Amino acid sequence: MRILITAGPTREPIDPVRFLSNRSTGKMGFAIAAAAVARGHDVHLISGPVALAPPEGLARFTAVTTAAEMLDAVRAGLAEAEVLVMCAAVADYRPATVSARKLKKGEGPMALHLERTADILSEVAPMKGDRVFVGFAAETERVIEEASRKRRDKGLDLILANDVSSADAGFAADTNRVTLMEAGREPEPWPLASKAEVAARLVVRIERIASCLGK
Ligand code: CTP
């Protein structure tokens, strides 16, 4: 199958030397890409700025910086993919104006005016058709309820709920503890495992869903 995967954070510039971003390292998304390659799939990985080398054997790698660039890359890549895995931690807000010059400090506090970025999954929802869409839910409280809401609202076949407040799961860790939530099924808590193991298991599950859809 042709699988489009996003990974890493996005960076939203403030001025030439500063940006807003988050703690994503890209490890989970890169592990999914490697697992999908190992299962013989044709993988296009789109990544925000990370310190990882792209896995070997990708059909394509696209480096992006901002949420807007990631949206454009996902739109273009989706036309040629049967599966979308949105693992990226997309910034939800960006500075409303980007200063062309380095902002200088003044005496008092400073306010940043932020505006919403596009929600990539919601933007590409009209392109879903019989494609398999998978998302992640990074939560620190009411993990299952919030993930379930996001799965429904974003029209996903599958969401992996991730409690990012624990040290052995979520951002920067080499392990992850997820609860897999599939439409019409009970939540499935998976045991703590390496991100590589979680990724391999996820790819097999995606294959099963895709085969039910006749892929
Ligand atoms: N996502 C997206 N575009 C965004 C933000 C998130 O496509 N601007 C995707 C993520 O890649 C993930 C899913 O939506 O697969 C859920 O992301 P998450 O950050 O957990 O949730 P948000 O949609 O940002 O919602 P909230 O602010 O309520 O946590």
Residues whose N, C-alpha, C, O or C-beta is under 5 A from the ligand:
A	BS01	CTP	M86 C87 A88 V90 A91 D92 A118 D119 I120 L121 V134 G135 F136 A137 A138
